[in-house]
Every structure is written in structure tokens, then in C-alpha cells.
């Protein structure tokens, strides 16, 4: 038998916070999953931004 899908785990999009203020064209976004029951706050992760060529803070967007 196959497992049932977990309805608490949802896909979220992480977007770079530093790129808008820098004026560089393009948007750095990552897709990940989170458990909305355990993690009610918005996610913040440090990820690589290829447009700025450095690691920046990415926050969850709606």
C-alpha cells in the first residue's frame, strides 16, 4: 500500500531580501517545503544568490 500524502507539509518560496535594494536585475528564488503545524513562522535561510554572487538571506513569501 502507498502512504497517504502529508497535508501538513506545504511548498514555500524563499526570495532574496538584499537584491531589491542593490538594483541588480533578476530575482533569486528557491522552493522548499515546511511543516505548517510545527513551523508557524515564516522561514529564513541563507542561500546562494547567483545574481549577486554571494550568500544572502532569503525569506518566505506568500
C-alpha positions in Angstrom: 0.0 0.0 0.0 1.1 3.5 -0.7 1.5 6.1 2.0 -1.1 8.9 2.2 0.2 12.4 1.4 1.0 14.5 4.4 -1.4 17.5 4.4 0.6 19.5 6.9 3.7 19.7 4.7 3.4 22.6 2.2 5.7 24.1 -0.5 7.0 27.6 0.2 9.0 30.0 -1.9 12.1 31.8 -0.5 13.1 35.1 -2.1 16.3 37.1 -1.6 15.9 40.2 0.6 19.1 42.0 -0.4 18.6 42.1 -4.2 15.8 44.7 -4.3 17.9 47.3 -2.6 21.1 46.6 -4.7 19.4 47.4 -8.0 20.8 44.3 -9.8 18.3 42.8 -12.3 16.8 39.4 -11.7 15.2 37.6 -8.7 16.8 34.8 -6.7 14.1 32.3 -5.5 14.3 28.9 -4.0 11.4 26.4 -3.4 11.4 24.2 -0.3 8.9 22.5 2.0 7.9 23.1 5.6 5.6 21.5 8.1 3.0 24.3 8.8 2.0 22.7 12.1 5.5 22.7 13.6 6.8 25.8 11.9 4.2 28.6 12.0 6.6 31.5 11.5 8.0 32.4 8.1 11.2 30.6 7.1 14.5 32.5 6.8 17.5 30.8 5.3 20.9 31.9 4.0 21.2 30.7 0.4 23.4 31.5 -2.6 22.3 34.3 -4.9 23.8 33.8 -8.4 23.0 37.4 -9.4 24.9 39.0 -6.5 27.4 36.1 -6.5 27.3 35.7 -2.7 25.3 34.1 0.1 22.3 36.2 1.2 19.3 36.0 3.4 16.2 34.5 1.7 12.7 34.9 3.4 9.4 33.1 2.7 7.0 35.0 0.6 3.2 34.4 0.0 
